[in-house]
Amino acid sequence: MSTDFDHIVIGAGISGLGSAHFAARRGRRTLVLESSDRVGGCINSQTFPELGGFWTEAGGHTCFNSYGNLLSILDDLGLTRHVQPKGKVGYLLWKGGQRASILSALHLWEAMRSIPKIFSAPKEGRSVSAYYGDVLGRRNYRDLLRHAFQAVICQPADDYPAEALFRRKPRRKDVIKAFTFSTGLSAIPATIAAQQGLEVRTGQQISVIERDGDGFRVTTGGETLSCGSLTLAVPPDVATALMPAGFDAARAAITDIGVAEIETLVLAFRTSDLGLKPIAGLIAVDEAFYSAVSRDFLADPSYRGFAFHFRPGALGEQAQIERACLALGTTPRHIAAQARVRNRLPALRTGHTARVRRLDETLAGTRLAVTGNWFLGVSIEDALTRSRSESDRLFAV
Ligand SMILES: Cc1cc2nc3c(=O)[nH]c(=O)nc-3n(C[C@H](O)[C@H](O)[C@H](O)COP(=O)(O)OP(=O)(O)OC[C@H]3O[C@@H](n4cnc5c(N)ncnc54)[C@H](O)[C@@H]3O)c2cc1C
């Protein structure tokens, strides 16, 4: 049967673009359909044209030399030689209306007593609070780690599966340990999408996918496109809604995976208007925001930028601005530019691995792939590891 495309991917975040890249490199005619007006999803280097193009990361901000699948894509696209090292700046705690050092919250003796358990304590099947409370001590978990993990995943961390955080991966010694690009991480999705051999269409909100023999039909903007293989690379609630008829067991396996909504406020200031020393960001303790991530890792001569990740509904828009300025030791009148972004991250729970196993059993032997940041973990590399294995399943000869 002839089709419009060999492969259609829904979602142009890094998972979808990675899937498209792997398929295009295997010579498959690939189309990516994205609902928003830009590619990248959670990778979003928020650029302010009114500030001469100064940017701040509103989502993902750091890649590591342990990101093997990402690096293979960067190699393919000639991007590896353009990576920029991240400057050494540290995080501070924001607690009780004051900035404090991370060490101030560490119970050193408890940590030293507990740490040997890291070699014996099981991680699989346990929650973040159970596992890390074991290996660094209950008080360290309560006063420090809990907040640090919440800062990373921008949602309550206690019930999150421990194995979905900080997976050990081999490092590539020829690449800088922690890196970005001179225009921010958005250089990655932009370059994947611009390569020859794959097509990306933005502004395409997909709501129905139908089966067409072994393949699929996707209706977009009044046009119906057919494909032999299809990859869903969208958050779990969207994947559940888009699952075609006949994939009822797959839908049932993922239907109760939650999604955390994050209200991100991006603020830029003139460097001369901020007294705060350079920081990587703030880890908030019992606050309306989980964390703030700064642009200070790649210093700009004129501006400084910060993304504050707020709990949904915790504060109104003006109150968010005032709280963020308070944490930075400044006032709203010094803001040079601002933007608001809605981020979404999966809210995984223990037992997640069994859910993924059930999904994979139902997908085996079909031409439907499902990928995203809700399989192995939320990092860019976790997402690409899933995209790679799904691409192998669909296209390996
Ligand atoms: C604040 C924050 C900081 C982070 N920091 C880091 C970091 O430093 N390092 C790191 O490795 N990871 C980090 N992450 C995690 C990482 O950035 C994300 O997990 C990853 O980028 C997600 O990619 P994805 O493609 O799976 O999902 P998404 O980026 O969510 O992409 C899904 C795409 O699908 C589109 N879509 C949704 N519905 C439809 C539809 N119906 N039709 C068509 N398209 C649709 C969306 O618009 C979106 O573009 C961070 C995440 C956040 C939010």
The ligand as a Tripos MOL2 file, in Angstrom:
@<TRIPOS>MOLECULE
LIG
   53    58     1     0     0
SMALL
NO_CHARGES

@<TRIPOS>ATOM
      1 C1         11.8810   23.4670   33.9540 C.3       1 LIG1
      2 C2         12.5330   22.2430   33.3770 C.ar      1 LIG1
      3 C3         13.9150   22.0690   33.5010 C.ar      1 LIG1
      4 C4         14.5310   20.9350   32.9490 C.ar      1 LIG1
      5 N1         15.8910   20.8120   32.9950 N.ar      1 LIG1
      6 C5         16.4900   19.7750   32.3670 C.ar      1 LIG1
      7 C6         17.9110   19.7340   32.2500 C.ar      1 LIG1
      8 O1         18.6080   20.6630   32.6700 O.2       1 LIG1
      9 N2         18.4800   18.6470   31.6370 N.ar      1 LIG1
     10 C7         17.7150   17.6260   31.1310 C.ar      1 LIG1
     11 O2         18.2830   16.6560   30.6260 O.2       1 LIG1
     12 N3         16.3610   17.6720   31.1990 N.ar      1 LIG1
     13 C8         15.7410   18.7410   31.7680 C.ar      1 LIG1
     14 N4         14.3790   18.8250   31.7850 N.ar      1 LIG1
     15 C9         13.5950   17.7350   31.2120 C.3       1 LIG1
     16 C10        13.5680   17.7580   29.6710 C.3       1 LIG1
     17 O3         13.7730   19.0520   29.1860 O.3       1 LIG1
     18 C11        12.2110   17.2450   29.1990 C.3       1 LIG1
     19 O4         11.8140   16.0830   29.8960 O.3       1 LIG1
     20 C12        12.2520   16.9030   27.6980 C.3       1 LIG1
     21 O5         12.7280   18.0190   26.9670 O.3       1 LIG1
     22 C13        10.8530   16.4940   27.2720 C.3       1 LIG1
     23 O6         10.8340   16.2030   25.9010 O.3       1 LIG1
     24 P1          9.5750   15.4410   25.2600 P.3       1 LIG1
     25 O7          9.7350   15.5460   23.8110 O.co2     1 LIG1
     26 O8          9.4540   14.0850   25.8520 O.co2     1 LIG1
     27 O9          8.2840   16.2290   25.7560 O.3       1 LIG1
     28 P2          7.8550   17.7260   25.4600 P.3       1 LIG1
     29 O10         9.0410   18.5950   25.4390 O.co2     1 LIG1
     30 O11         6.7520   18.0150   26.4080 O.co2     1 LIG1
     31 O12         7.2910   17.6690   23.9620 O.3       1 LIG1
     32 C14         6.0090   17.2360   23.6360 C.3       1 LIG1
     33 C15         5.5560   18.0340   22.4110 C.3       1 LIG1
     34 O13         4.2950   17.5310   21.9760 O.3       1 LIG1
     35 C16         3.5040   18.6340   21.5530 C.3       1 LIG1
     36 N5          2.0940   18.2300   21.5720 N.ar      1 LIG1
     37 C17         1.3140   18.0070   22.6740 C.ar      1 LIG1
     38 N6          0.0650   17.6540   22.2870 N.ar      1 LIG1
     39 C18         0.0530   17.6300   20.9240 C.ar      1 LIG1
     40 C19        -0.9440   17.3270   19.9450 C.ar      1 LIG1
     41 N7         -2.2000   16.9680   20.2790 N.pl3     1 LIG1
     42 N8         -0.6030   17.4160   18.6220 N.ar      1 LIG1
     43 C20         0.6660   17.7710   18.2540 C.ar      1 LIG1
     44 N9          1.6430   18.0780   19.1450 N.ar      1 LIG1
     45 C21         1.3520   17.9940   20.4750 C.ar      1 LIG1
     46 C22         3.8540   19.7080   22.5740 C.3       1 LIG1
     47 O14         3.5080   21.0000   22.1060 O.3       1 LIG1
     48 C23         5.3580   19.5110   22.7220 C.3       1 LIG1
     49 O15         6.0880   20.2970   21.8050 O.3       1 LIG1
     50 C24        13.7430   19.9580   32.2890 C.ar      1 LIG1
     51 C25        12.3570   20.1440   32.1620 C.ar      1 LIG1
     52 C26        11.7570   21.2810   32.6760 C.ar      1 LIG1
     53 C27        10.2710   21.4880   32.4800 C.3       1 LIG1
@<TRIPOS>BOND
     1     1     2 1
     2     2     3 ar
     3     2    52 ar
     4     3     4 ar
     5     4     5 ar
     6     4    50 ar
     7     5     6 ar
     8     6     7 ar
     9     6    13 1
    10     7     8 2
    11     7     9 ar
    12     9    10 ar
    13    10    11 2
    14    10    12 ar
    15    12    13 ar
    16    13    14 ar
    17    14    15 1
    18    14    50 ar
    19    15    16 1
    20    16    17 1
    21    16    18 1
    22    18    19 1
    23    18    20 1
    24    20    21 1
    25    20    22 1
    26    22    23 1
    27    23    24 1
    28    24    25 2
    29    24    26 1
    30    24    27 1
    31    27    28 1
    32    28    29 2
    33    28    30 1
    34    28    31 1
    35    31    32 1
    36    32    33 1
    37    33    34 1
    38    33    48 1
    39    34    35 1
    40    35    36 1
    41    35    46 1
    42    36    37 ar
    43    36    45 ar
    44    37    38 ar
    45    38    39 ar
    46    39    40 ar
    47    39    45 ar
    48    40    41 1
    49    40    42 ar
    50    42    43 ar
    51    43    44 ar
    52    44    45 ar
    53    46    47 1
    54    46    48 1
    55    48    49 1
    56    50    51 ar
    57    51    52 ar
    58    52    53 1
@<TRIPOS>SUBSTRUCTURE
     1 LIG1         1 GROUP 0 **** ****
